[in-house]
Amino acid sequence: MSHPHYHAKSSAKRFGGIPSDYQAIHDWFDQTKAHIPDVRHRAILHSSFGIFLCEQVFGTVIVRKSDGREVPVRTIAEQHVQEDMGFIPTPAQWFRTMHMEPWMGRGAKALSREVERTEDSPEEVKA
């Protein structure tokens, strides 16, 4: 699948209701396309982490507006990821081939030095 609309139609077919009952969840998963307009956008939310984050955002269940029935959010989220990926990857699987770059840790080094200096002599800290 490539568009949230088709995921929503698939959810309606699988879980009942109508596509608009599910559209917000599928839009949420694919929001990263706005910033990475190719399949790499999936590395951000299409994982076990994204599924549990989706549940934190939308709650444990949604209540379908079309008929008032409850559907577990995690089940809908798992469906989305499985339709796009064929399985549910972990963040570790996504990041396994990511190369570490110097900019990824630069700020942390400076912060730790600043905090240590502040703890030793607080009067030397400049605003």
Backbone as CSV, one residue per row, in Angstrom:
resi,resn,N_x,N_y,N_z,CA_x,CA_y,CA_z,C_x,C_y,C_z
1,MET,0.844,-1.180,0.000,0.000,0.000,0.000,0.883,1.235,0.000
2,SER,0.359,2.308,-0.512,1.186,3.508,-0.552,0.474,4.757,-0.048
3,HIS,-0.801,4.728,0.129,-1.534,5.924,0.532,-2.427,5.604,1.730
4,PRO,-2.504,6.525,2.697,-3.330,6.271,3.882,-4.794,5.938,3.565
5,HIS,-5.308,6.485,2.472,-6.691,6.208,2.076,-6.911,4.708,1.866
6,TYR,-5.960,4.055,1.209,-6.098,2.621,0.937,-5.920,1.787,2.200
7,HIS,-5.068,2.255,3.109,-4.967,1.588,4.406,-6.309,1.694,5.145
8,ALA,-6.933,2.857,5.091,-8.224,3.061,5.771,-9.302,2.162,5.170
9,LYS,-9.311,2.038,3.853,-10.270,1.142,3.209,-10.024,-0.302,3.633
10,SER,-8.759,-0.683,3.732,-8.404,-2.029,4.161,-8.841,-2.281,5.603
11,SER,-8.663,-1.274,6.462,-9.094,-1.407,7.856,-10.612,-1.584,7.950
12,ALA,-11.349,-0.813,7.168,-12.810,-0.926,7.181,-13.245,-2.324,6.730
13,LYS,-12.573,-2.846,5.744,-12.893,-4.186,5.261,-12.573,-5.238,6.326
14,ARG,-11.457,-5.054,7.012,-11.011,-6.044,7.999,-11.752,-5.946,9.339
15,PHE,-11.970,-4.716,9.817,-12.506,-4.520,11.162,-13.953,-4.034,11.189
16,GLY,-14.512,-3.694,10.022,-15.865,-3.163,9.963,-15.856,-1.643,9.963
17,GLY,-17.010,-1.056,9.847,-17.109,0.395,9.792,-16.826,0.916,8.400
18,ILE,-16.430,2.190,8.350,-16.140,2.844,7.079,-14.720,3.412,7.130
19,PRO,-14.106,3.683,5.977,-12.721,4.152,5.962,-12.447,5.370,6.848
20,SER,-13.378,6.295,6.922,-13.124,7.502,7.725,-12.980,7.194,9.218
21,ASP,-13.462,6.021,9.658,-13.271,5.614,11.047,-11.788,5.422,11.372
22,TYR,-10.987,5.127,10.376,-9.585,4.744,10.556,-8.593,5.739,9.956
23,GLN,-9.099,6.709,9.207,-8.226,7.599,8.431,-7.174,8.306,9.285
24,ALA,-7.544,8.796,10.453,-6.604,9.565,11.287,-5.386,8.730,11.686
25,ILE,-5.597,7.468,11.999,-4.466,6.608,12.386,-3.531,6.407,11.205
26,HIS,-4.074,6.146,10.045,-3.229,5.908,8.869,-2.545,7.197,8.399
27,ASP,-3.216,8.322,8.535,-2.568,9.608,8.240,-1.407,9.843,9.199
28,TRP,-1.594,9.479,10.465,-0.547,9.660,11.470,0.699,8.858,11.086
29,PHE,0.533,7.606,10.694,1.689,6.783,10.315,2.436,7.368,9.128
30,ASP,1.713,7.920,8.178,2.352,8.388,6.950,2.669,9.879,6.952
31,GLN,2.510,10.551,8.089,2.826,11.979,8.165,4.293,12.264,7.849
32,THR,5.155,11.300,8.064,6.588,11.509,7.832,6.920,11.654,6.349
33,LYS,5.984,11.313,5.462,6.202,11.516,4.021,6.397,12.995,3.693
34,ALA,5.875,13.867,4.533,6.019,15.307,4.296,7.477,15.748,4.414
35,HIS,8.282,14.958,5.106,9.672,15.340,5.350,10.680,14.446,4.631
36,ILE,10.284,13.211,4.356,11.125,12.272,3.606,10.207,11.613,2.574
37,PRO,10.130,12.171,1.363,9.127,11.713,0.396,9.503,10.443,-0.377
38,ASP,10.060,9.465,0.311,10.299,8.156,-0.291,10.135,7.109,0.815
39,VAL,10.413,5.846,0.516,10.134,4.782,1.480,10.937,4.892,2.774
40,ARG,11.984,5.675,2.795,12.759,5.846,4.027,11.953,6.528,5.121
41,HIS,10.874,7.208,4.777,10.028,7.838,5.791,9.507,6.797,6.771
42,ARG,9.397,5.561,6.320,8.866,4.491,7.171,9.782,4.166,8.352
43,ALA,11.040,4.504,8.261,11.978,4.200,9.354,11.594,4.926,10.639
44,ILE,10.805,5.977,10.558,10.476,6.776,11.740,9.338,6.153,12.554
45,LEU,8.255,5.723,11.923,7.099,5.212,12.666,6.689,3.777,12.325
46,HIS,7.178,3.238,11.220,6.764,1.895,10.800,7.628,0.841,11.499
47,SER,7.393,0.685,12.793,8.164,-0.269,13.605,7.362,-0.596,14.858
48,SER,7.887,-1.504,15.654,7.231,-1.824,16.923,7.119,-0.574,17.795
49,PHE,8.129,0.288,17.756,8.076,1.542,18.515,6.927,2.412,18.022
50,GLY,6.796,2.568,16.716,5.728,3.391,16.143,4.349,2.867,16.495
51,ILE,4.203,1.561,16.549,2.919,0.963,16.896,2.521,1.338,18.324
52,PHE,3.462,1.225,19.255,3.143,1.570,20.644,2.996,3.082,20.826
53,LEU,3.740,3.869,20.067,3.580,5.316,20.104,2.190,5.703,19.586
54,CYS,1.741,5.048,18.545,0.399,5.290,17.997,-0.660,5.047,19.066
55,GLU,-0.478,3.987,19.825,-1.422,3.672,20.892,-1.396,4.748,21.977
56,GLN,-0.232,5.320,22.252,-0.151,6.413,23.226,-0.874,7.654,22.711
57,VAL,-0.784,7.904,21.423,-1.406,9.091,20.821,-2.923,8.936,20.723
58,PHE,-3.391,7.786,20.261,-4.814,7.597,19.978,-5.583,6.894,21.091
59,GLY,-4.863,6.323,22.054,-5.518,5.573,23.116,-5.531,4.089,22.809
60,THR,-5.995,3.311,23.754,-6.005,1.856,23.609,-6.990,1.396,22.544
61,VAL,-8.122,2.081,22.456,-9.124,1.756,21.436,-9.635,3.049,20.807
62,ILE,-10.140,2.908,19.583,-10.921,3.994,18.986,-12.366,3.544,19.007
63,VAL,-13.263,4.493,19.036,-14.690,4.202,18.911,-15.092,4.671,17.517
64,ARG,-15.514,3.713,16.704,-15.881,4.062,15.328,-17.050,5.034,15.328
65,LYS,-16.887,6.131,14.615,-17.974,7.113,14.522,-19.164,6.563,13.750
66,SER,-18.901,5.627,12.861,-19.983,5.106,12.027,-20.978,4.244,12.789
67,ASP,-20.529,3.570,13.857,-21.457,2.688,14.567,-21.194,2.575,16.072
68,GLY,-20.226,3.302,16.598,-19.972,3.311,18.031,-19.221,2.109,18.573
69,ARG,-18.762,1.221,17.721,-18.040,0.032,18.193,-16.566,0.352,18.420
70,GLU,-15.966,-0.359,19.368,-14.558,-0.165,19.710,-13.656,-1.089,18.888
71,VAL,-12.482,-0.546,18.506,-11.467,-1.326,17.792,-10.125,-1.008,18.441
72,PRO,-9.326,-2.014,18.781,-8.025,-1.763,19.395,-7.075,-1.021,18.438
73,VAL,-6.507,0.048,18.923,-5.601,0.860,18.110,-4.366,0.060,17.699
74,ARG,-3.828,-0.724,18.611,-2.614,-1.481,18.292,-2.851,-2.419,17.113
75,THR,-4.035,-3.012,17.047,-4.356,-3.920,15.944,-4.387,-3.169,14.613
76,ILE,-4.953,-1.989,14.611,-4.998,-1.161,13.394,-3.580,-0.757,12.999
77,ALA,-2.781,-0.355,13.991,-1.403,0.067,13.724,-0.569,-1.092,13.178
78,GLU,-0.739,-2.265,13.760,-0.002,-3.439,13.273,-0.373,-3.749,11.830
79,GLN,-1.656,-3.604,11.514,-2.107,-3.837,10.147,-1.398,-2.892,9.188
80,HIS,-1.325,-1.609,9.544,-0.682,-0.619,8.675,0.767,-1.009,8.398
81,VAL,1.503,-1.286,9.452,2.928,-1.614,9.292,3.104,-2.900,8.499
82,GLN,2.312,-3.902,8.795,2.431,-5.167,8.063,2.073,-5.011,6.589
83,GLU,1.092,-4.172,6.278,0.739,-3.955,4.872,1.878,-3.279,4.121
84,ASP,2.566,-2.362,4.768,3.664,-1.660,4.104,4.972,-2.441,4.119
85,MET,5.242,-3.136,5.221,6.549,-3.747,5.398,6.555,-5.270,5.195
86,GLY,5.415,-5.907,5.345,5.353,-7.358,5.267,5.597,-8.021,6.616
87,PHE,6.064,-7.268,7.593,6.296,-7.722,8.961,6.445,-6.482,9.826
88,ILE,6.623,-6.670,11.125,6.790,-5.531,12.029,8.255,-5.460,12.456
89,PRO,9.012,-4.543,11.867,10.418,-4.419,12.256,10.569,-3.690,13.599
90,THR,11.667,-3.932,14.257,12.012,-3.193,15.467,12.843,-1.984,15.059
91,PRO,12.983,-0.983,15.917,13.894,0.117,15.594,15.323,-0.385,15.347
92,ALA,15.740,-1.396,16.083,17.090,-1.944,15.885,17.267,-2.461,14.460
93,GLN,16.247,-3.075,13.904,16.339,-3.551,12.523,16.458,-2.391,11.547
94,TRP,15.719,-1.323,11.785,15.809,-0.153,10.913,17.198,0.483,10.990
95,PHE,17.734,0.602,12.202,18.976,1.347,12.392,20.232,0.510,12.178
96,ARG,20.087,-0.780,11.997,21.236,-1.665,11.840,22.184,-1.194,10.728
97,THR,21.644,-0.666,9.655,22.497,-0.250,8.534,22.769,1.257,8.518
98,MET,22.291,1.959,9.549,22.543,3.401,9.623,23.980,3.630,10.094
99,HIS,24.693,4.416,9.354,26.069,4.731,9.717,26.096,5.891,10.707
100,MET,26.925,5.779,11.715,27.081,6.860,12.688,27.849,8.006,12.013
101,GLU,27.370,9.207,12.214,27.994,10.405,11.663,28.468,11.275,12.824
102,PRO,29.529,12.029,12.663,30.044,12.863,13.760,28.996,13.821,14.341
103,TRP,28.115,14.388,13.503,27.135,15.348,13.988,26.116,14.723,14.936
104,MET,25.963,13.406,14.928,24.959,12.747,15.757,25.271,12.831,17.250
105,GLY,26.518,13.019,17.623,26.886,13.057,19.025,27.588,14.314,19.459
106,ARG,27.786,15.232,18.551,28.533,16.458,18.856,27.962,17.241,20.028
107,GLY,26.675,17.491,20.045,26.049,18.303,21.085,26.143,17.671,22.459
108,ALA,26.047,16.357,22.539,26.078,15.670,23.829,27.430,15.865,24.520
109,LYS,28.498,15.863,23.773,29.820,16.045,24.366,29.925,17.430,24.997
110,ALA,29.482,18.436,24.285,29.555,19.803,24.803,28.671,19.962,26.042
111,LEU,27.505,19.390,26.041,26.598,19.505,27.173,27.196,18.857,28.421
112,SER,27.782,17.680,28.278,28.343,17.012,29.448,29.499,17.814,30.037
113,ARG,30.324,18.421,29.202,31.413,19.265,29.714,30.852,20.489,30.423
114,GLU,29.815,21.091,29.871,29.197,22.275,30.461,28.570,21.946,31.808
115,VAL,27.866,20.838,31.900,27.227,20.445,33.147,28.276,20.176,34.220
116,GLU,29.330,19.474,33.876,30.389,19.188,34.857,31.041,20.477,35.350
117,ARG,31.290,21.419,34.453,31.902,22.697,34.829,30.948,23.478,35.746
118,THR,29.659,23.445,35.453,28.654,24.141,36.250,28.564,23.557,37.657
119,GLU,28.629,22.244,37.770,28.538,21.589,39.064,29.763,21.897,39.935
120,ASP,30.929,22.061,39.308,32.157,22.349,40.049,32.209,23.785,40.549
121,SER,31.776,24.726,39.725,31.840,26.139,40.128,30.665,26.895,39.512
122,PRO,29.502,26.888,40.153,28.294,27.508,39.607,28.438,29.006,39.328
123,GLU,29.302,29.705,40.033,29.415,31.153,39.815,30.054,31.508,38.477
124,GLU,30.697,30.562,37.805,31.362,30.830,36.543,30.440,30.695,35.337
125,VAL,29.242,30.240,35.550,28.309,30.016,34.433,27.803,31.357,33.931
126,LYS,27.850,31.525,32.623,27.327,32.734,31.983,25.984,32.432,31.379
127,ALA,25.069,33.389,31.460,23.720,33.216,30.912,23.718,33.387,29.419
